[in-house]
Amino acid sequence: MSRCAFCGGQQRLGNHFFAHRYAQRKIETVKVCPGCEPAAREAGYVVAEREPSVSSDGREDSGTTPP
């Protein structure tokens, strides 16, 4: 399970996006559900890639495909 940093809602892995906010000498990264994307953008976050999900065999999916 994964929790949204804005609404606190929990969903299965792979349903949230990573959002990054850049400040001097640090990057803050949080998880954001699709419904909270606009709020994250308004708060200064850049919504990026979707978090990795867990496949049916229990292994984590990297979220990328091989070349």
C-alpha positions as CSV (number, residue, x, y, z in Angstrom):
1,M,0.0,0.0,0.0
2,S,1.0,3.5,-0.7
3,R,-0.2,6.8,0.8
4,C,-0.8,10.2,-0.9
5,A,1.0,13.1,0.7
6,F,-1.9,15.5,0.0
7,C,-5.1,13.6,0.9
8,G,-3.7,10.7,2.9
9,G,-5.6,8.2,0.8
10,Q,-4.1,4.7,0.5
11,Q,-3.9,2.8,-2.8
12,R,-2.1,-0.2,-4.1
13,L,1.5,0.4,-5.3
14,G,1.7,1.7,-8.8
15,N,-1.3,4.1,-8.5
16,H,0.5,7.1,-7.2
17,F,2.9,9.5,-9.0
18,F,6.2,10.8,-7.6
19,A,6.2,14.6,-7.3
20,H,9.4,16.6,-6.7
21,R,9.9,20.1,-5.3
22,Y,13.3,21.6,-5.8
23,A,14.8,24.0,-3.2
24,Q,18.3,25.2,-2.6
25,R,20.5,22.1,-2.2
26,K,17.6,19.7,-1.7
27,I,14.9,17.9,-3.5
28,E,11.7,16.9,-1.7
29,T,9.9,13.9,-3.2
30,V,6.4,12.8,-2.2
31,K,3.7,10.4,-3.5
32,V,0.6,12.0,-5.1
33,C,-2.6,10.3,-6.2
34,P,-4.1,11.2,-9.6
35,G,-6.8,13.3,-7.9
36,C,-4.3,15.4,-6.0
37,E,-2.1,16.2,-9.0
38,P,-3.5,19.8,-9.4
39,A,-2.9,20.5,-5.7
40,A,0.7,19.2,-5.9
41,R,1.4,21.4,-8.9
42,E,-0.1,24.4,-7.1
43,A,2.2,23.7,-4.1
44,G,5.2,23.9,-6.4
45,Y,5.8,20.2,-7.1
46,V,6.7,18.8,-10.5
47,V,4.6,15.6,-11.0
48,A,6.9,13.0,-12.6
49,E,6.8,9.2,-13.1
50,R,4.4,6.8,-11.7
51,E,5.7,4.8,-8.7
52,P,6.7,1.1,-9.4
53,S,3.9,-1.4,-8.9
54,V,4.0,-5.0,-7.6
55,S,3.5,-7.6,-10.3
56,S,1.3,-10.7,-9.7
57,D,4.3,-12.8,-8.8
58,G,5.2,-10.4,-6.0
59,R,8.2,-8.8,-7.6
60,E,8.3,-5.0,-7.9
61,D,7.9,-3.7,-11.4
62,S,10.4,-1.0,-12.2
63,G,7.9,1.0,-14.3
64,T,10.2,1.0,-17.3
65,T,10.4,-1.3,-20.3
66,P,13.7,-2.7,-21.6
67,P,14.9,-1.4,-25.0
